[in-house]
């Protein structure tokens, strides 16, 4: 199938009519294809370690990413390699499992085949779709250029660039308005990711950079956390959300709830709050406003005539299979499933992991001819969010915990869920150093961003304006918007 074909076009046969024929021709084992190597897909693959099945895991990345700690890559605490693990390395000991690097573009549920972008076709007997989600800009995809999300390593590195670069530019320019814009950081979305990013930037400004600059006071940076909801951490108990708000305030974070972004460009954004529109001049905007299912979800829904919820997730049966297609399981962010009380399950790593385990066990029971498993039941272990150094909130089995005890729980849980021992050791070491010294070990500015300040252009314009052939020295008067080499005034004289 080419990209130009409509979704309702018949799929090519390519000489394979069914997975049963493929199994007879090539191998007698039950063929399982897993789309996605995230929390759900990897957990399913690990639980399918059996001679009864041949497993093929397909992902467009060659690594598993521990997304709950991705914000620490974005804020310079960790490097990408410390929270990611090669899928081949993780699954190398499973001889019944192979890993393929590729992008899935279509699924034919009638002939049981998966189509890759490069033309490869994978037959299956059972299919687990764990394609995950991507950042959602609610119809304003053009905002992605100015406000990167936090779903990939590339986005995390881009955010790290923007945060660190902003302080560097502010150090060099003297115009107060421009300097203020570069020292204003706006995070859109006050869920756990937004709260964690805002708190981390507050720590960078107040602690990490405390003694590093001469022309600015980093602690005077303005950090704004926006959300259309009435409070932060709307899915957490209200008392924990209030404690998180107070902890953010101590780090210099201003919380503006009931505020909705209306427009965004390289100079900042427009927000609507209480029926009024306001502009915020900010060179660094970070998007933590929501996610949407992978585009594969729409394709699968079309091929199977499955119903989707208003967010685009496929409505699955109690056993996580697609209606009328018992050999296709959908798990994680792509699935719209409910608990025993009819409440929709959240898009959390725990839901995906438990779904992956369930789907794997269901397939093995089917292959062995055993009775089917009872309906999937999500075991809610609670919710965690970290605000800063030794400060977090936790709802653990209905018990509300905050402060240092919650932070210890958060640290322990995240360390244990990292895929391999090497990552746990590296992350623990980095956290210990940061806890004792406030230092962040990955303060590297790499690449470029659309909002970068063009130093060469600004210098050229300045030289033309004042008729100089070289950059002004500290003895010459500065023009607004030019570069400052003077130390920042002390607190006593500011």
Protein Blocks (a to p, Z undefined) as FASTA:
>chain_A
ZZklcfkbccdfklpabfklmmmmmomcdcdddehjbfklmmmmmmmgcfkbccddddfb
fbdcdfklmmmmmnopacfklmgccfklmmmmmmkbccdddddfbdcfknopaddfkopa
cddfbdcddebpaddeehpamlmmmmccdfbfklmmmmmmmmmmmmmmmmmpmbfklmmm
mmpccdehjafklmmmmmmmmmmmmmmmmmmpfkbcfklpccddddfbfbehklbcfklm
mmmmmmmmmnopacdehiacfbdcfkbccddeehiacddddfbdcdffbccddfklmmmm
mmnopacdfkopacddfkopaehiakbccehjlbccddfkopacdddfklmmmmmmmmmm
mmmmmmnopacddddddddebjcddfbehiacddeehiacehjllmmmmmmmmmmmpmbl
klmmmmmmmmmmmmmnopafblccehjdfkbccfklmmmmmmmmnopabdcdfkbccdeh
iacfbdcddfklZZ
